[in-house]
């Protein structure tokens, strides 16, 4: 008969994970999804700025880069978040 101090086999404590570690483990996919959203917007905005300077089309290619980055980033974000439900 297990006593009050006995731990379950395979419990988080037995695996060396604290409550904080478990929280980070559960949040990791969402953190990665939000990071990829920010990265997509940043990269495509940067490319748009660079192209605007190269072709003197300010601000049109920057705006196009922002829209493409946001669209791709949100698609990736929602695919990740909805897959984890």
OpenMM code with the backbone's topology and positions (N, CA, C; nanometers):
from openmm import Vec3, app, unit

residues = "UNK UNK UNK UNK UNK UNK UNK UNK UNK UNK UNK UNK UNK UNK UNK UNK UNK UNK UNK UNK UNK UNK UNK UNK UNK UNK UNK UNK UNK UNK UNK UNK UNK UNK UNK UNK UNK UNK UNK UNK UNK UNK UNK UNK UNK UNK UNK UNK UNK UNK UNK UNK UNK UNK UNK UNK UNK UNK UNK UNK UNK UNK UNK UNK UNK UNK UNK UNK UNK UNK UNK UNK UNK UNK UNK UNK UNK UNK UNK UNK UNK UNK UNK UNK UNK".split()
positions = [
    Vec3(0.0852, -0.1173, 0.0000),
    Vec3(0.0000, 0.0000, 0.0000),
    Vec3(0.0900, 0.1240, 0.0000),
    Vec3(0.0709, 0.2142, -0.0965),
    Vec3(0.1564, 0.3329, -0.1037),
    Vec3(0.1267, 0.4278, 0.0121),
    Vec3(0.2335, 0.4856, 0.0644),
    Vec3(0.2195, 0.5817, 0.1738),
    Vec3(0.2094, 0.7229, 0.1207),
    Vec3(0.1854, 0.8212, 0.2077),
    Vec3(0.1705, 0.9600, 0.1639),
    Vec3(0.2970, 1.0180, 0.1026),
    Vec3(0.4123, 0.9646, 0.1356),
    Vec3(0.5376, 1.0172, 0.0820),
    Vec3(0.5807, 0.9514, -0.0473),
    Vec3(0.5109, 0.8441, -0.0856),
    Vec3(0.5468, 0.7728, -0.2078),
    Vec3(0.5063, 0.8536, -0.3303),
    Vec3(0.5870, 0.8409, -0.4317),
    Vec3(0.5578, 0.9126, -0.5569),
    Vec3(0.5079, 0.8151, -0.6609),
    Vec3(0.4219, 0.8647, -0.7458),
    Vec3(0.3732, 0.7838, -0.8567),
    Vec3(0.4843, 0.7595, -0.9556),
    Vec3(0.4815, 0.6431, -1.0159),
    Vec3(0.5823, 0.6125, -1.1173),
    Vec3(0.5575, 0.7016, -1.2393),
    Vec3(0.6607, 0.7691, -1.2855),
    Vec3(0.6473, 0.8562, -1.4016),
    Vec3(0.5909, 0.9930, -1.3687),
    Vec3(0.5839, 1.0269, -1.2428),
    Vec3(0.5310, 1.1571, -1.2041),
    Vec3(0.6287, 1.2671, -1.2461),
    Vec3(0.5812, 1.3902, -1.2549),
    Vec3(0.6709, 1.4998, -1.2935),
    Vec3(0.7898, 1.5144, -1.2000),
    Vec3(0.7675, 1.4915, -1.0694),
    Vec3(0.8781, 1.5032, -0.9748),
    Vec3(0.9840, 1.3968, -1.0019),
    Vec3(0.9368, 1.2770, -1.0360),
    Vec3(1.0302, 1.1685, -1.0650),
    Vec3(1.1119, 1.1979, -1.1911),
    Vec3(1.0515, 1.2653, -1.2842),
    Vec3(1.1208, 1.3005, -1.4080),
    Vec3(1.2086, 1.4238, -1.3900),
    Vec3(1.2032, 1.4865, -1.2747),
    Vec3(1.2870, 1.6022, -1.2483),
    Vec3(1.2279, 1.7332, -1.2988),
    Vec3(1.0981, 1.7365, -1.3226),
    Vec3(1.0348, 1.8582, -1.3729),
    Vec3(0.9596, 1.9273, -1.2596),
    Vec3(0.9828, 2.0538, -1.2434),
    Vec3(0.9093, 2.1307, -1.1441),
    Vec3(0.7795, 2.1801, -1.2069),
    Vec3(0.6959, 2.2422, -1.1257),
    Vec3(0.5726, 2.3000, -1.1793),
    Vec3(0.6023, 2.4063, -1.2834),
    Vec3(0.7077, 2.4845, -1.2598),
    Vec3(0.7462, 2.5876, -1.3554),
    Vec3(0.7942, 2.5240, -1.4857),
    Vec3(0.8696, 2.4159, -1.4736),
    Vec3(0.9160, 2.3447, -1.5926),
    Vec3(0.8011, 2.2887, -1.6738),
    Vec3(0.6997, 2.2385, -1.6049),
    Vec3(0.5819, 2.1878, -1.6749),
    Vec3(0.5077, 2.3001, -1.7460),
    Vec3(0.5004, 2.4155, -1.6824),
    Vec3(0.4332, 2.5299, -1.7436),
    Vec3(0.5055, 2.5728, -1.8710),
    Vec3(0.6393, 2.5781, -1.8628),
    Vec3(0.7157, 2.6146, -1.9824),
    Vec3(0.7004, 2.5096, -2.0916),
    Vec3(0.6953, 2.3840, -2.0514),
    Vec3(0.6806, 2.2770, -2.1497),
    Vec3(0.5458, 2.2880, -2.2210),
    Vec3(0.4412, 2.3223, -2.1483),
    Vec3(0.3087, 2.3377, -2.2102),
    Vec3(0.3007, 2.4643, -2.2957),
    Vec3(0.3729, 2.5685, -2.2569),
    Vec3(0.3672, 2.6962, -2.3284),
    Vec3(0.4603, 2.7021, -2.4487),
    Vec3(0.5558, 2.6112, -2.4577),
    Vec3(0.6583, 2.6173, -2.5628),
    Vec3(0.6024, 2.6267, -2.7046),
    Vec3(0.5023, 2.5473, -2.7437),
    Vec3(0.4512, 2.5608, -2.8817),
    Vec3(0.3915, 2.6987, -2.9102),
    Vec3(0.3272, 2.7571, -2.8101),
    Vec3(0.2656, 2.8885, -2.8288),
    Vec3(0.3706, 2.9992, -2.8345),
    Vec3(0.4748, 2.9853, -2.7565),
    Vec3(0.5848, 3.0804, -2.7614),
    Vec3(0.6533, 3.0742, -2.8976),
    Vec3(0.6743, 2.9528, -2.9475),
    Vec3(0.7363, 2.9357, -3.0793),
    Vec3(0.6475, 2.9933, -3.1888),
    Vec3(0.5170, 2.9730, -3.1778),
    Vec3(0.4240, 3.0253, -3.2783),
    Vec3(0.4248, 3.1777, -3.2801),
    Vec3(0.4258, 3.2395, -3.1634),
    Vec3(0.4270, 3.3864, -3.1600),
    Vec3(0.5608, 3.4411, -3.2073),
    Vec3(0.6685, 3.3702, -3.1774),
    Vec3(0.8000, 3.4132, -3.2252),
    Vec3(0.8070, 3.4061, -3.3771),
    Vec3(0.7508, 3.3008, -3.4350),
    Vec3(0.7534, 3.2896, -3.5814),
    Vec3(0.6673, 3.3977, -3.6465),
    Vec3(0.5590, 3.4377, -3.5812),
    Vec3(0.4759, 3.5470, -3.6324),
    Vec3(0.5551, 3.6765, -3.6361),
    Vec3(0.6220, 3.7089, -3.5264),
    Vec3(0.7010, 3.8318, -3.5195),
    Vec3(0.8161, 3.8274, -3.6201),
    Vec3(0.8803, 3.7113, -3.6326),
    Vec3(0.9922, 3.6979, -3.7259),
    Vec3(0.9462, 3.7160, -3.8705),
    Vec3(0.8324, 3.6578, -3.9066),
    Vec3(0.7822, 3.6703, -4.0433),
    Vec3(0.7530, 3.8160, -4.0771),
    Vec3(0.6868, 3.8860, -3.9864),
    Vec3(0.6566, 4.0275, -4.0111),
    Vec3(0.7859, 4.1077, -4.0213),
    Vec3(0.8793, 4.0826, -3.9324),
    Vec3(1.0058, 4.1562, -3.9337),
    Vec3(1.0869, 4.1318, -4.0597),
    Vec3(1.0975, 4.0073, -4.0997),
    Vec3(1.1777, 3.9746, -4.2188),
    Vec3(1.1158, 4.0340, -4.3450),
    Vec3(0.9863, 4.0145, -4.3631),
    Vec3(0.9234, 4.0667, -4.4851),
    Vec3(0.9173, 4.2192, -4.4859),
    Vec3(0.9047, 4.2818, -4.3709),
    Vec3(0.9103, 4.4281, -4.3647),
    Vec3(1.0507, 4.4760, -4.4025),
    Vec3(1.1514, 4.4084, -4.3501),
    Vec3(1.2896, 4.4433, -4.3843),
    Vec3(1.3180, 4.4288, -4.5326),
    Vec3(1.2684, 4.3226, -4.5924),
    Vec3(1.2865, 4.3031, -4.7369),
    Vec3(1.2143, 4.4135, -4.8135),
    Vec3(1.0948, 4.4500, -4.7682),
    Vec3(1.0207, 4.5583, -4.8327),
    Vec3(1.0929, 4.6912, -4.8242),
    Vec3(1.1504, 4.7218, -4.7091),
    Vec3(1.2276, 4.8456, -4.6926),
    Vec3(1.3483, 4.8447, -4.7857),
    Vec3(1.4185, 4.7319, -4.7890),
    Vec3(1.5365, 4.7212, -4.8755),
    Vec3(1.4982, 4.7400, -5.0226),
    Vec3(1.3890, 4.6776, -5.0665),
    Vec3(1.3454, 4.6924, -5.2058),
    Vec3(1.2987, 4.8347, -5.2351),
    Vec3(1.2319, 4.8999, -5.1387),
    Vec3(1.1904, 5.0388, -5.1574),
    Vec3(1.3112, 5.1299, -5.1782),
    Vec3(1.4157, 5.1074, -5.1014),
    Vec3(1.5366, 5.1890, -5.1184),
    Vec3(1.6035, 5.1618, -5.2520),
    Vec3(1.6023, 5.0362, -5.2939),
    Vec3(1.6676, 4.9984, -5.4187),
    Vec3(1.5932, 5.0538, -5.5407),
    Vec3(1.4597, 5.0493, -5.5377),
    Vec3(1.3808, 5.0910, -5.6540),
    Vec3(1.3105, 5.2250, -5.6357),
    Vec3(1.3313, 5.2925, -5.5236),
    Vec3(1.2718, 5.4248, -5.4949),
    Vec3(1.1196, 5.4214, -5.5085),
    Vec3(1.0580, 5.3242, -5.4438),
    Vec3(0.9125, 5.3092, -5.4504),
    Vec3(0.8463, 5.3296, -5.3145),
    Vec3(0.9140, 5.3986, -5.2245),
    Vec3(0.8655, 5.4161, -5.0875),
    Vec3(0.7227, 5.4657, -5.0870),
    Vec3(0.6368, 5.4155, -5.0106),
    Vec3(0.6349, 5.3092, -4.9092),
    Vec3(0.5701, 5.1802, -4.9581),
    Vec3(0.5498, 5.1659, -5.0863),
    Vec3(0.4637, 5.0586, -5.1375),
    Vec3(0.5192, 4.9184, -5.1143),
    Vec3(0.6439, 4.8961, -5.1374),
    Vec3(0.6989, 4.7623, -5.1172),
    Vec3(0.7135, 4.7298, -4.9679),
    Vec3(0.7331, 4.8324, -4.8863),
    Vec3(0.7353, 4.8103, -4.7414),
    Vec3(0.5971, 4.7647, -4.6941),
    Vec3(0.4942, 4.8332, -4.7407),
    Vec3(0.3584, 4.7938, -4.7035),
    Vec3(0.3243, 4.6541, -4.7547),
    Vec3(0.3678, 4.6231, -4.8753),
    Vec3(0.3457, 4.4894, -4.9294),
    Vec3(0.4185, 4.3845, -4.8444),
    Vec3(0.5394, 4.4156, -4.8025),
    Vec3(0.6147, 4.3254, -4.7160),
    Vec3(0.5455, 4.3030, -4.5823),
    Vec3(0.4912, 4.4086, -4.5250),
    Vec3(0.4180, 4.3972, -4.3987),
    Vec3(0.2958, 4.3069, -4.4162),
    Vec3(0.2208, 4.3284, -4.5233),
    Vec3(0.1000, 4.2485, -4.5476),
    Vec3(0.1350, 4.1015, -4.5703),
    Vec3(0.2362, 4.0756, -4.6503),
    Vec3(0.2774, 3.9371, -4.6753),
    Vec3(0.3277, 3.8724, -4.5467),
    Vec3(0.4081, 3.9431, -4.4692),
    Vec3(0.4585, 3.8906, -4.3425),
    Vec3(0.3470, 3.8616, -4.2438),
    Vec3(0.2516, 3.9534, -4.2325),
    Vec3(0.1398, 3.9326, -4.1414),
    Vec3(0.0539, 3.8147, -4.1853),
    Vec3(0.0269, 3.8057, -4.3133),
    Vec3(-0.0558, 3.6964, -4.3640),
    Vec3(0.0110, 3.5616, -4.3383),
    Vec3(0.1346, 3.5485, -4.3794),
    Vec3(0.2059, 3.4229, -4.3581),
    Vec3(0.2256, 3.3914, -4.2117),
    Vec3(0.2575, 3.4927, -4.1332),
    Vec3(0.2777, 3.4739, -3.9902),
    Vec3(0.1512, 3.4297, -3.9184),
    Vec3(0.0388, 3.4922, -3.9520),
    Vec3(-0.0868, 3.4546, -3.8882),
    Vec3(-0.1321, 3.3148, -3.9308),
    Vec3(-0.1115, 3.2810, -4.0560),
    Vec3(-0.1462, 3.1455, -4.1009),
    Vec3(-0.0651, 3.0428, -4.0221),
    Vec3(0.0643, 3.0646, -4.0103),
    Vec3(0.1503, 2.9744, -3.9345),
    Vec3(0.1102, 2.9704, -3.7869),
    Vec3(0.0824, 3.0871, -3.7302),
    Vec3(0.0430, 3.0965, -3.5897),
    Vec3(-0.0839, 3.0168, -3.5625),
    Vec3(-0.1874, 3.0393, -3.6430),
    Vec3(-0.3137, 2.9713, -3.6174),
    Vec3(-0.3074, 2.8225, -3.6468),
    Vec3(-0.2280, 2.7809, -3.7439),
    Vec3(-0.2089, 2.6372, -3.7659),
    Vec3(-0.1473, 2.5716, -3.6431),
    Vec3(-0.0486, 2.6358, -3.5855),
    Vec3(0.0174, 2.5806, -3.4665),
    Vec3(-0.0767, 2.5786, -3.3482),
    Vec3(-0.1463, 2.6892, -3.3246),
    Vec3(-0.2341, 2.6986, -3.2084),
    Vec3(-0.3515, 2.6029, -3.2206),
    Vec3(-0.4121, 2.5941, -3.3359),
    Vec3(-0.5278, 2.5060, -3.3525),
    Vec3(-0.4881, 2.3593, -3.3531),
    Vec3(-0.3658, 2.3279, -3.3928),
    Vec3(-0.3199, 2.1892, -3.3904),
    Vec3(-0.2972, 2.1417, -3.2472),
    Vec3(-0.2697, 2.2316, -3.1553),
    Vec3(-0.2402, 2.1961, -3.0163),
    Vec3(-0.3662, 2.1821, -2.9318),
    Vec3(-0.4817, 2.2096, -2.9869),
    Vec3(-0.6071, 2.2009, -2.9106),
    Vec3(-0.6478, 2.0628, -2.8939),
] * unit.nanometer
topology = app.Topology()
chain = topology.addChain("A")
for resn in residues:
    res = topology.addResidue(resn, chain)
    for name in ("N", "CA", "C"):
        topology.addAtom(name, app.Element.getBySymbol(name[0]), res)
